[in-house]
Amino acid sequence: MNWKDYPTGQEKWQFMLDRIDQKKDRLDKLRPIASAAIHRLRESLMLEWTCHSNGIEGNTLTLQETRIVLSDGITVGGKTLREHFETLNHHEAIEILEGMVQKKGLLAASQIFDIHRVVLKNIELEFGGRYRNAGVRIMGANFTPPNALKVDDLMNELLEWVNEKNNIPVLIKAMMFHHRMVWIHPFFDGNGRTVRLMFNLLLMRAGYPPAIILQQDRKKYYDALNKANQGNYEKLLLLILQAVERSLDIYLSHLDNDNESYLPISNIVQEIEVPYGQEYLSLLVRQGKIAGYKEGRNWLTTAEAVMQYHDIRKRKR
């Protein structure tokens, strides 16, 4: 299958796409959002985004340690200088990305270079903001990135495709862009962080909050990318849709008084009468059949989401 083709199997997730669209519509109706409220949400998500994206690449700073580095400007004992620079750099890259969101327009190679340059600032200056000029191998991946001589043409082709106006939903387009840029692997270092920043630029320009791939989903994320290399986008699409929905839920829980709070599934099983156990509800969340996400070791959802699923099951019967 050509990578530009609309991936098969997305119909399976249409109910999830519809659910996300409904939540985005609710968020859009709350705009304009009070500056004080949006500031708190922004700072919280920037902190999470930085910690988790760096953590996927092996950075060992915890969320609390990331907060200390960013808010207090001090180093944390036992951590490398590189880990501190990665934290500062990613936070700065998000701020630059937000400026790009406001400017709208087409996605350009110069924007990718600007973000990549900041990602590697004070770490590998000679490689920042420029495509690789030699081959690379990715540990644990089921493919070898293309020859360095092809990178420029492949990236231009990707940018031309992503800037085309077509009927591909932005969530699916952003996912496909994410995978294709990972496959091209245009830089010697900093590819993952740069990709996760740039694909969020597409989402944020469309009015979505940033989708944060969680560090605890690292193995699942890499497995999903390997499946996509074989033409199967289902796992990657599910992972990204869950990340988008999680961010929407965070916004709505802070801004919409009618939005039900997320609770650990163990609590919900005790509060409402449905014929499902904790393990089964956790499976439904992992499969995207009910809204929810994982925090630490706990899967969270809402009583409303469980009851909606239960009602649909009853109607089908």
C-alpha positions, 0 to 999 in steps of 0.5 A: 500500500502506498503511504499516501493512501487513506489507510484501511480499517479506519472505519473501525474507529469511526465511533471514536472519531465521532466521539472526539468530534463531539467533545471538540464541538463542546470545547469550541462552544466554550471559546473564548476561554478566560485567560487565567483558565487557559494559562493554568491548562497550558502550563500543565500540558506543557509540563506533561508534554515535555516530560513524557516526550523526553521520557519516551526517548530515555530521559529519566526526569520525573514530572516533579523534577521536570517542574523543578527544572522549568520553574526554578531553573535549577539542576536535579542531582543525579541527572545528566546535563543532557537531560536538563537541556532536553527539558529546557529545549523542549519547553522552548520548542513548544513556545515556538510551536505555539507561535507557528499555530497563530501564524497559520499557513502551510507547513514548511521545512524551515519550521521543522528546522527551527523546531529541531534546532531548538530540540538539540540546542546545547546538545548537538549543535552541529546537527541541529536544523539540518537533515542527516547526510549519512545512514542511520539505524534504529534499535528495535525498529523493523526497518532501515531508514532511507538513504540520506541522499533521498531525505530531502526529496522524501520530506518535500513529498511529505510536506506537499502531501500534508499541505494538500486540501483533501477529504482526509480527516485531520486526526488521520492525516496527522497520524499518517504524517507522524508515521511517515516522518518517523520512517524517513528519520530525517535527522541524526538525533531528535527525530522523535521529539521533533515529530511529536511536536510537528504533528501536534502543530497540525492538530493545534492549527485545527483547534485541538489541544496537543496530543501527548503520547504518555511515557508509560505507553512507550512500548505500545507506541514503538510497536504501533510504529512498527505495525504502521511500517507494515501498512497496518495503522490501526494501533497507531491511530488508536494510540493517537486518538486516545491521546487526543481524547485525553487532552480534550477531556482535561480541557473539558473537565476544567472548563465545562461544568457539565463534564463528568469527572474521570475516576479510577475504574475500580471506583466506578465499578463500586458506584454504578450497577453494570454487569462489567468487572474492572478488567473488562472495563479496562479492556474497553478503554484500551480498545477505545470503545469507551472514553478513558486514559491511564494515569500511572497504574490506574485506568480512568473513565467516567460513569457516563461513558460506561452507562452510554456503552451499556445502553448501546449494548442493550439497544443492539440486543 
